[in-house]
Amino acid sequence: MTQQSSRVVLITGCSSGFGLHIAARLSCGAFHVFASMRDLSKQNDLLGEVALRQGKIELVALDVTDPSSIREAILKIRSMYGRLDILINNAGYGVGGFFEDLAPEEIQAQMGTNFFGVQNVIREALPLMREQRKGLIINISSISGLYALPCFGAYNASKWALEGFSESLFYELLPFGIRVCLVEPGAYKTKIFYENRKYAKGFFNQSSPYYAISQAFQKRTNDHMKTDEKDPEDVAILIENVINDERPAFRNIPDARSRWLYHMKRFLPFRLFSWILMKIVYAGIPMPHAKRSDDKDLL
Ligand SMILES: NC(=O)c1ccc[n+]([C@@H]2O[C@H](COP(=O)([O-])OP(=O)(O)OC[C@H]3O[C@@H](n4cnc5c(N)ncnc54)[C@H](OP(=O)(O)O)[C@@H]3O)[C@@H](O)[C@H]2O)c1
């Protein structure tokens, strides 16, 4: 087995969604895959998928908000292989809700998993990667880390923070031979929109000034997800390509719609971009004040 064919990979959040697909896909490639999840009782879906593909993985318990569980996982990898070549920070969730409907602790928890959770894992993994003078860190951000939407502020903030941190880390670690990349998917049908979906405390409070809009957004998201055909396996394929690329791009957007959105956000003046977005996002939704439907007053 060559050095290239025995790369050691750690992935967070493999009980479902992208993490499951990434782990299952890499499990039948030339990798030693450490598929981690915070609750090992949820391993059956992953094991079923790995068996179907005739792959091989090592399961580890890891909660990104619990540094001791991360330390143990890294220690296990160090004792088994003495190296960690690729770290994929995938674990995360989204809390929906307008800022005033969100409790501070809900925003902190969102940051705690999606931003500080990633930092927790990287902090524990870096000593091993630095010793090797080689490594790849892939942070799963989101297209929501590149443009914002109402009702997603906490999630946007967590992914925007991850974007800025990853960009800084890219410059910090390249001199040590460690590359940092971002993967920024659009909306894919995973448990993040179903079982794992979280709502702000005030989301269903009928006296909230945002209630009517929140409910309309929720319905629209549900309708959209029913018809969305994108396959989460495409994200795993993109990640496999990033891993196999000697010099992968820093930003990697798997779906065409998100690539288009990213370029619109980059190249259009914000006044025009936000005007288009307001038209799309609030189309057909009752506004709390008559003036709010008058774009000239708003933008
Ligand atoms: N699906 C999309 O449309 C989309 C788009 C852009 C970006 N993303 C990002 O992709 C990543 C994966 O999401 P997904 O769509 O695959 O959703 P998912 O099916 O809900 O998977 C999320 C995974 O993260 C795990 N997780 C949550 N909190 C954790 C913690 N504290 N410690 C360890 N694991 C934890 C979950 O574990 P449990 O089963 O224990 O909850 C689950 O395994 C997330 O970072 C998400 O923000 C998703």
The ligand as an SDF file (V2000), in Angstrom:
LIG
                    3D

 48 52  0  0  0  0  0  0  0  0999 V2000
  -28.4170   19.7620    3.8520 N   0  0  0  0  0  0  0  0  0  0  0  0
  -28.2010   20.9680    3.4650 C   0  0  0  0  0  0  0  0  0  0  0  0
  -29.0060   21.5590    2.7520 O   0  0  0  0  0  0  0  0  0  0  0  0
  -26.9340   21.6920    3.8520 C   0  0  0  0  0  0  0  0  0  0  0  0
  -26.5400   22.7750    3.0720 C   0  0  0  0  0  0  0  0  0  0  0  0
  -25.3720   23.4430    3.3810 C   0  0  0  0  0  0  0  0  0  0  0  0
  -24.6020   23.0290    4.4370 C   0  0  0  0  0  0  0  0  0  0  0  0
  -25.0090   21.9800    5.2110 N   0  0  0  0  0  0  0  0  0  0  0  0
  -24.1370   21.5880    6.3120 C   0  0  0  0  0  0  0  0  0  0  0  0
  -23.7670   20.2390    6.1490 O   0  0  0  0  0  0  0  0  0  0  0  0
  -23.4600   19.6730    7.4110 C   0  0  0  0  0  0  0  0  0  0  0  0
  -24.1870   18.3410    7.5400 C   0  0  0  0  0  0  0  0  0  0  0  0
  -25.5720   18.5850    7.5310 O   0  0  0  0  0  0  0  0  0  0  0  0
  -26.6220   17.5920    6.8610 P   0  0  0  0  0  0  0  0  0  0  0  0
  -27.3630   18.3480    5.8580 O   0  0  0  0  0  0  0  0  0  0  0  0
  -25.9690   16.3310    6.4800 O   0  0  0  0  0  0  0  0  0  0  0  0
  -27.6230   17.3800    8.0820 O   0  0  0  0  0  0  0  0  0  0  0  0
  -27.9840   16.1300    9.0070 P   0  0  0  0  0  0  0  0  0  0  0  0
  -28.4390   14.9900    8.1830 O   0  0  0  0  0  0  0  0  0  0  0  0
  -28.8940   16.6810   10.0280 O   0  0  0  0  0  0  0  0  0  0  0  0
  -26.5850   15.7240    9.6540 O   0  0  0  0  0  0  0  0  0  0  0  0
  -25.9930   16.5120   10.6440 C   0  0  0  0  0  0  0  0  0  0  0  0
  -25.0180   15.6720   11.4030 C   0  0  0  0  0  0  0  0  0  0  0  0
  -24.3490   16.5070   12.3690 O   0  0  0  0  0  0  0  0  0  0  0  0
  -24.4020   15.8390   13.6110 C   0  0  0  0  0  0  0  0  0  0  0  0
  -24.2600   16.7310   14.7470 N   0  0  0  0  0  0  0  0  0  0  0  0
  -25.0430   17.7640   15.1460 C   0  0  0  0  0  0  0  0  0  0  0  0
  -24.5540   18.3070   16.2660 N   0  0  0  0  0  0  0  0  0  0  0  0
  -23.4460   17.5970   16.5990 C   0  0  0  0  0  0  0  0  0  0  0  0
  -22.4910   17.6620   17.6400 C   0  0  0  0  0  0  0  0  0  0  0  0
  -22.5910   18.5590   18.6310 N   0  0  0  0  0  0  0  0  0  0  0  0
  -21.4460   16.7860   17.6480 N   0  0  0  0  0  0  0  0  0  0  0  0
  -21.3210   15.8640   16.6630 C   0  0  0  0  0  0  0  0  0  0  0  0
  -22.2080   15.7250   15.6720 N   0  0  0  0  0  0  0  0  0  0  0  0
  -23.2530   16.5890   15.6310 C   0  0  0  0  0  0  0  0  0  0  0  0
  -25.7440   15.1220   13.6060 C   0  0  0  0  0  0  0  0  0  0  0  0
  -25.7420   14.1450   14.6370 O   0  0  0  0  0  0  0  0  0  0  0  0
  -27.0980   13.6870   15.4050 P   0  0  0  0  0  0  0  0  0  0  0  0
  -27.6940   12.6420   14.5260 O   0  0  0  0  0  0  0  0  0  0  0  0
  -26.6270   13.1500   16.7010 O   0  0  0  0  0  0  0  0  0  0  0  0
  -27.9530   14.9240   15.5470 O   0  0  0  0  0  0  0  0  0  0  0  0
  -25.7000   14.5460   12.1960 C   0  0  0  0  0  0  0  0  0  0  0  0
  -24.8840   13.4160   12.1660 O   0  0  0  0  0  0  0  0  0  0  0  0
  -23.8400   20.7090    8.4450 C   0  0  0  0  0  0  0  0  0  0  0  0
  -22.6910   21.4110    8.8560 O   0  0  0  0  0  0  0  0  0  0  0  0
  -24.7600   21.6390    7.6870 C   0  0  0  0  0  0  0  0  0  0  0  0
  -24.7750   22.9430    8.2060 O   0  0  0  0  0  0  0  0  0  0  0  0
  -26.1560   21.3010    4.9370 C   0  0  0  0  0  0  0  0  0  0  0  0
  1  2  1  0
  2  3  2  0
  2  4  1  0
  4  5  1  0
  4 48  2  0
  5  6  2  0
  6  7  1  0
  7  8  2  0
  8  9  1  0
  8 48  1  0
  9 10  1  0
  9 46  1  0
 10 11  1  0
 11 12  1  0
 11 44  1  0
 12 13  1  0
 13 14  1  0
 14 15  2  0
 14 16  1  0
 14 17  1  0
 17 18  1  0
 18 19  2  0
 18 20  1  0
 18 21  1  0
 21 22  1  0
 22 23  1  0
 23 24  1  0
 23 42  1  0
 24 25  1  0
 25 26  1  0
 25 36  1  0
 26 27  1  0
 26 35  1  0
 27 28  2  0
 28 29  1  0
 29 30  1  0
 29 35  2  0
 30 31  1  0
 30 32  2  0
 32 33  1  0
 33 34  2  0
 34 35  1  0
 36 37  1  0
 36 42  1  0
 37 38  1  0
 38 39  2  0
 38 40  1  0
 38 41  1  0
 42 43  1  0
 44 45  1  0
 44 46  1  0
 46 47  1  0
M  CHG  2   8   1  16  -1
M  END
$$$$
